[in-house]
Amino acid sequence: KGLSSLKYKSRYKNTSLVLVRPLLSCSKKSLISYLSKKKQSYIIDRTNSNKKYDRTRIRKLVEELIKEGLSKARLKNVISNLKNADAAINASVNDYMKKYIKLSDKKIINFRLKKFSNLPEEIQHRALIKLCRFIGHSNKVPRSKSIQELIKLIKKEKKFNFTLNGCVIAGQDGLIKIHSKL
């Protein structure tokens, strides 16, 4: 989800812990100025310069984009639009799941291949992630590449079996079933 994922308030990994970022809208310059007035020193996190972290590479890229003429205001607007698009996609995923996903007494999920195949790929992708995490009882997000392989298989084959994130996903007779591997 990248730039659209950092929110003022969010849950930590599907737990009851709520992360609040009250300084998210404050610029670094204003924070340093505030600390200076309070006679506090600004601490530099050494990991902020380590290129192995996505956030470091993104900050560097943002600096370059600003040098090329993209204003901070425009970048904030783009991020806001990404957050809105993300919320709209999540709402579509939830609508689809409420209408078409059936959960049996034996914790087996069933849904129609045709309805699923007609969805935009991003909604298919996110729905499969949610379903695999739910049935697989995992906070771990399945790899995007594995989800893409599964979507290709669903579109191509009439009958298939696929394991992912502690789940078995099987397709047959126009129906997809997901159940726990255990």
Steps between C-alpha positions, in 0.01 A plus 500: 500500500804720531439872536129458568550280807633749755199630690454731799334211686526128418488154656824310546494167309131424566542532878313726740807726520430836335792701362453876509738726308412849625802664334445353154385830353788698652805576292845395617603866499215601734575209735868594522403861563257398777762278666754781483260739677450239772877452525470140384735342250384342178604135479599357164395140447794330324264262319359801312814499284511123448398423140381151589177656633222601260431821692859617443484436128157668478626810684793523259266465204267767642796737539588444134139554389486827695825610333335422164210732580242284679391708797445356846138615481449308174666191647272519808203526263615189310537309829155615611354378170675165546349467848154576360545244222621245755189559713275461194669172403467369856129590500455311172681195641279506811182538290597205281582285800172580679295421190675198351726324749340217697654346811384148590475355851825316435693823433503445125456806280309461173453745217407498132783508251304707248421784742859500624645500147294808409659707778785742430831327576585726796174403671567130427850544645386666823204262547730196473742653750218558750356153450838326534584694814159417651496129415874452556474677840803706411606861545749428225404653165542255210764599246364711218669277244320193641165681490565599137583137414177389667294758308654380171421141593140587591452675164666224298400167655155350559638264763796582727654466846733761649645538849572841643544647848370190682205462260397265224325678214316264266299573188247265343162523325500880501551518877808601701546355849754614757566300816773465758795280412492345849 
